[in-house]
Every structure is written in structure tokens, then in C-alpha cells.
Amino acid sequence: MKYSDLCIYYERLEETTKNLEMRDIVAELFKEVSSDELEVIALAAMGRIYPSSVDKDVGIAGKLMQKIISRAYGATQKEVVEKFKETGDLGKTAEYFCRNKRQRSLMKKDITVEKVFRNLRSLSETVGSGSEGRKEGLVKELLVSAEPVEARYIVRTTIQEMRIGVGEGTVRDAIAKAFGVSSDKVEDAYFKLIDYGKVARIAKEEGEEGLEDIEIEVGRPLMVMLAERSESLEQAFGEYENVALEVKLDGFRGQIHKDGDRITLFSRRLEDKTEQFPEVVEWARECLKPDRCIIDSEIVAVDDSGKPLVFQNLSKRIQRKYDIERLKSEIPVQVNCFDLFFVDGENYMEKDLRTRWKKLCEIVKEKEGKFRLVEHIETDDLEEANKFYQKALRENQEGLMVKNLDASYQPGKRVGYWQKVKEVMEPLDLVIVEGIWGEGKRSNWISSLMLAVRDPDTGEFLKTGKMATGMTEEEFAEITRKMEDLIVKEEGRRVKVRPELVVEVGYEEIQKSPKYKSGYALRFPRMIRFRYNKSPEDADTIERLKNLYNKQK
Ligand code: AMP
């Protein structure tokens, strides 16, 4: 497909905000292209370069993009910065300079979608010394051949800010519409493949049956099951006829795949973290009895005596790609198994929790302090449940998971088969949407952060107050570094950033406030920790903020 043809769709999408219209436009696009092209087009529709499970980053942020635009079109950096300030959009900035360029390209030729993706994917492979120049070359090559509208979308795709409003939900429904299959089946298939490109292709070539027949493959991540929050143990307990209670540990989700000797570890966001945890690989080989299986676990950091430590300690290990051996001894971990997807050719996801837990107990050979089964009880006695809860809190655990023993494993859906119970005045997971550069001693840092809750209906992030305390100098520096890459607009000291970073925030009270779009303000918000394991879609919602407010009254 010619990239200019794809851009016609992008422009149509950008012109509407109506979900159904967007779905229809995307469905039309999917129907137009061949099966081979569909894999990339399904990602391109969302402005993605890779499927979400691929942990790769093109590594071009705002500043570098500005430089590339100026070099591609012979404009000065100052001119580019000014145009960017005026438009607030680097895509439109590139479009403007492309239209008015001083240097005429001699080698003008049509660009294809495939070419754009080839170059953009090469960006993430371009590392090491001199990589910035090579990256610039790859994007410039596209920009000099591009028509103005193409330049707009090439730039936006590169910096991962598409502004056309197409998310996974639209793509799911568009696949369903284009190929006459149900949205639920498309979603279930996605939970097994984690790639809408592949799902679209199967839907087109094999229809609903093909989607149903997708098998679990050991070594390929599966979408995990999530929990709803419950306001109290009583409430959670009353939801199900048969209940299992488990300690809710505060670590990171580890999906462990064993295929003979080959072990793979995926995070909650389904990124491959195997290399970061060599000891987990070793233990999984030793402690998982079946030849092939997939289990769900929580991996926590522990101190010398084997007691769990808070999450912050662990984030170093999750992110780090070097010095792994040193960190392994500095921050020892422990694996706590709690669920099961698959054992030796048999899919356990459709079986109830009672069956899954029983099987899990059979297949895990515990290794003291290192590889264990999570603490799990099955009871219909609220008093016993409460004792279990209080014990968990005394041991500084986060709280409890209350699980429906009769429910299957429901990936990716907050359908209420698991509930988490934590202490009241719980912290909120909020998204940073703006910041203000500090003054004086703090002038190198973005030192005041505007926080927001999520509105799941519109996908918007609604402001709920500024936070400037609770952070160490190190954390200020870290947050500034992260935010600089996400800046979409600067006005004086104020910067607007793409909503990406999730932080856990404590507070004294929730108040009504007309000042913020959420309608609520947090009193004395303070930073508890970064939530690198969470994406903005996992942040707390406006609904939850309202509920907490009402409860507090
Ligand atoms: P939250 O991150 O607050 O949404 O809580 C859900 C997370 O708790 C899961 O994604 C797991 O990483 C973690 N977790 C800790 N203990 C358990 C457990 N026993 N069962 C399920 N999830 C657990």
C-alpha cells in the first residue's frame, strides 16, 4: 500500500471523534489491503510500530525530532521550535516545513507503508556510538521523499503520538466488522496472540473458527487476569459462593513459561524479562515438574531473612539490562506461584480456580524462601478470613486477593472474579500530565507535577491536583529525565507531557473542587513511588475517585 493512501485514512480518522465512524473507517481500510499487508496495517491504524508485547523503543523524542525536521527541510532549529510552539504538534510542524521547503528533493518517489515501517523498525535496532546520526538518516530519508501530509504522520508515528484516537478497542471492533466475526472472539484471540496484526490476518483468512482454534504456545506471552478493587473484606467476601483468599504480595507479575530447558519470564505488560532474572530461570527449571507449562506468579524482593521488601527495590532489577549478576545478589527475589495457564498440552484457563490451584500444588516443588506457592486458604467463615487478612497486614503485605473458586481464568478483563482488598485511604495510581520547571535550587528539575485520573469512557485524563512533595532529589532527577522525553508542549516554565508515567500517590483527603476537570482535588498529595509496571490504562479512574470521596464522607 502506498503510504499516501494510508494517510487519506488517517486524515479521515482525525476529522471525526465518533467511535462508530472511526470503527467503520478502520474496517474499510482493513478490507482494502491484502493479508500480507494487514499485519502491519492493523498496527499502523493505531500508530504503533510494534505489537504491544514487543519491548522495543525507537528512541526518538521531541528534541531530536525537531533537529531532524530542521535538517530534512533546510529550516533553522529556531524556526522549527517557533512553529512547534505555535502548532503544539511536531507532525504539523513537519508538514509546514515540507510544504515550504527550501531544498527541493531530486529523488522524489512514492513511499510505501512497508518502507516507512522498515525504516522506523530499524531505529530500534540502531544503538551504540554514532547511532543518533544513523537514526536521523533513517527518518530523514522518509521525510525528504514525503508529501506534506505524509510528513505529518511519519513524524507522529516516530514520536508515538498519533492524535487520531484509534486505540485497541477500535481496532478490535473494526476487525470484527471487516471480516464478519464477533468482537469477543477477536479479543479472546488477542489475549492469546497479543498482536492485532496477526489476529486480523487470521480473522480474514479463517474467520471465527480460525480465531477459536488459536492454541496456547509455550514461550509466547498470554494476557493476564486482573483484579477489581473492593472497598472491604466483607464486601469482597460476599460476592462469591466459594472463596479462596490469598495474600496480596507487592512485587511484579511474573508469567513463567517452561518448555523443556527453555524458560521465559514475562512481566504484566508482557515484556520479556528473562535475562534480568537468571535465578528465576534456574529455579523454574528445578521446581516446575512438568516438561511444558505456563504459570502465573508474583515475584517479590526479599531481605536477608527472606521477608518481602517494597516494590521500589525491585524496579531496579526489572529495568536494568546490565550488571545483572551484581544486582542479583544485592536485591534477592522470591517467586510466589498463584495460578496456572497450561500444563503439558492441556489448557487450564477454562477450568475453575479450584482445579487450577490443585494442579498447581501438584506441579510445583517448593524451594524454601525462593520458589513457593502463595499463601492460600479456602473458607466460608468471615472471621477466619479476617484473621488471615490481619495477619497479612501485620506482616506488611499489601492486603488480600479474594478469588472466586468457581471461575475460569479470564484474561485481561476486569470481570470481578478476583478482588483486591487493601487498607482504606488507599493510595491512588495517577498519571502525570503536566509539570512546572522549578526555580532556584530546583531549576534543573521539573518539580511540580500535575496529576490526573482516567476517564475510561473518553480515554481522557482529568486533572486532580499538583504534587511537589514526597520525592527525593534522585527521584526529581529521574522524573525530569523521563518527562523530558514526553513533552508535547512548553509554555514558559510549564510543560505538557504525553500521559505515560504512572505514580502512586498518597494524600490526606479528597475534596470537591471546581478548579480541576475531575471535579476533585487531593489534599496534600505526596509521592509514594513510581509505578513503572503500570501503563496509563491501569491508572485509577474518576469513578474510583468519586467512590472514595463518598466513602470518606
Ligand atoms: P494491582 O496491581 O493493585 O491492580 O493488583 C493486582 C496485582 O497484584 C496483580 O497483577 C499481581 O501482580 C499482584 N498480586 C499479588 N499477589 C497476588 C495474588 N495472590 N494473586 C493475584 N495477583 C497477585
Boltz pocket constraint, residues with backbone or C-beta under 6 A from the ligand:
constraints:
  - pocket:
      binder: B
      contacts: [[A, 225], [A, 226], [A, 227], [A, 246], [A, 247], [A, 248], [A, 249], [A, 250], [A, 251], [A, 252], [A, 253], [A, 268], [A, 297], [A, 298], [A, 338], [A, 374], [A, 375], [A, 401], [A, 420]]
      max_distance: 6.0
